[in-house]
Amino acid sequence: MKWFHKPKYKTVRNTKAKPVPTGQWIKCPSCKTQIRRKELADNLWVCKCGFHHRIGAKDRLKIIIDKGTFREKFSEISTADPLKFSDAKGSYALKVKKTIKKLGINEGIIIGSGRINTIPVVIGIMDFKFLGGSMGSAVGEKVYKAMQLAIKQKKTLIIVSQSGGARMHEGILSLLQMAKTCAGLELMEEKGIPFISVLTDPTTGGVTASFASMGDIIIAEPGALIGFAGPRVIEQNIKQKLPEGFQRAEFLQEHGFVDCISSRSALKDNLTKFLIFFNN
């Protein structure tokens, strides 16, 4: 009868499933493969299929600049709100404040000096996460200051662009930055200071229409979207179907707009080659 004996106490196991950590896997927009975030980060955020994921300014600095050599400049230049702009989602000033707190940078571009394989440079890196990397008065001023610094220190200027264009929250003041940055490059040319422009995904609008397209050398990341207006807007205006790959880095290199395409892993070495050429 021991077989039918009922124990006095019953052991209850916790069968509740442990929560699965979110954000550990990322789906590649190109090959649709699920990739571990850590594996992607270890590969400089480049998928096995070659697709280059967008990265922030701080991550890109680590890839390009020699460790411990970067010194940020003009961090005191911050966004104003000259038009007191606001929309249904809130005020422009509040958006900027929240973005600064979230990203830990005070504007859509980081400017500074550093070394690339021991060669000194002045560098600016844009961040698309900061209001689409848009160029307002503060970004334009920082870019212009970077140009003046390059002239003063007689160093090559490198700007890595990643932008949706002009920051329309600031109206005409934003558009004026296009002329301002182009004037800065004219001064650099007069002094014989080289400018290397690196175009990443996306580089569009007023940034493309100003300093980003005026490099002595123009480098692009594979597959980067580069243009002024979007493809749909262009198709609607010209009433024609655009060719395959239009506004992508490879198409632009084929048509002479881009000098070379460099993978993220090879970018530092390619920049070094151009810097040696200019220094000689």
Sequence and secondary structure as in RCSB ss.txt:
>XXXX:A:sequence
MKWFHKPKYKTVRNTKAKPVPTGQWIKCPSCKTQIRRKELADNLWVCKCGFHHRIGAKDRLKIIIDKGTFREKFS
EISTADPLKFSDAKGSYALKVKKTIKKLGINEGIIIGSGRINTIPVVIGIMDFKFLGGSMGSAVGEKVYKAMQLA
IKQKKTLIIVSQSGGARMHEGILSLLQMAKTCAGLELMEEKGIPFISVLTDPTTGGVTASFASMGDIIIAEPGAL
IGFAGPRVIEQNIKQKLPEGFQRAEFLQEHGFVDCISSRSALKDNLTKFLIFFNN
>XXXX:A:secstr
 GGG   SS            TTSEEE TTT  EEEHHHHHHTTTB TT  B    HHHHHHHHS TT  EEE T
T     TT  EETTEEHHHHHHHHHHHHS SSSEEEEEEEETTEEEEEEEE TTTGGG B HHHHHHHHHHHHHH
HHHT EEEEEEEE SB GGGTHHHHHHHHHHHHHHHHHHHHT  EEEEEEEEE HHHHTTGGG  SEEEE TT B
B SS HHHHHHHHTS   TTTTBHHHHHHTTS SEE  TTTHHHHHHHHHHHHH 
